[in-house]
């Protein structure tokens, strides 16, 4: 089952929607270029036991 989450690009301030795959674990981290400004962002995803998703973003 796949969900969507959002983060705010650290560089341009745009809200970005990303797919979240719970099968990848409760704690996930990856680098993704912003689709708006191409700035690389480190994305950290935490999945809670109640199904809530927390996404944190910072510049690479």
C-alpha positions in Angstrom: 0.0 0.0 0.0 1.4 3.4 -1.0 0.6 6.8 0.5 1.6 10.3 -0.4 3.3 12.9 1.8 4.5 16.4 1.3 7.6 18.5 2.2 8.6 22.1 1.6 11.7 22.5 -0.6 14.5 24.1 1.5 15.6 26.1 -1.5 12.6 27.4 -3.4 9.8 27.0 -0.7 7.5 24.9 -3.0 5.4 22.2 -1.5 6.4 18.9 -3.1 4.3 15.7 -3.0 6.2 12.4 -2.7 5.0 8.8 -2.7 5.6 7.0 0.6 6.0 3.2 0.6 5.4 1.7 4.1 7.1 -1.6 3.1 10.4 0.3 3.0 10.4 0.5 6.9 9.3 2.9 9.6 12.4 5.1 9.2 13.4 6.1 5.6 16.0 8.5 4.3 16.9 9.4 0.7 18.1 12.3 -1.5 15.7 13.8 -4.1 16.1 16.7 -6.5 13.3 19.3 -6.2 11.1 19.0 -9.4 10.7 22.8 -9.4 14.3 24.2 -8.8 16.4 21.0 -9.1 18.0 21.6 -5.7 18.9 18.3 -3.9 17.1 17.7 -0.6 17.6 15.0 2.0 14.2 13.6 2.8 13.6 11.8 6.1 10.3 9.9 6.5 9.0 8.5 9.8 5.9 6.3 9.9 4.0 6.1 13.1 2.1 3.1 14.5 -1.2 4.9 14.0 -0.4 5.3 10.3 0.7 9.0 10.5 3.6 10.1 8.3 6.2 12.7 9.3 8.4 14.1 6.6 11.5 16.3 7.3 13.5 17.9 4.6 16.9 19.7 4.6 19.4 20.8 2.0 22.0 18.2 0.9 
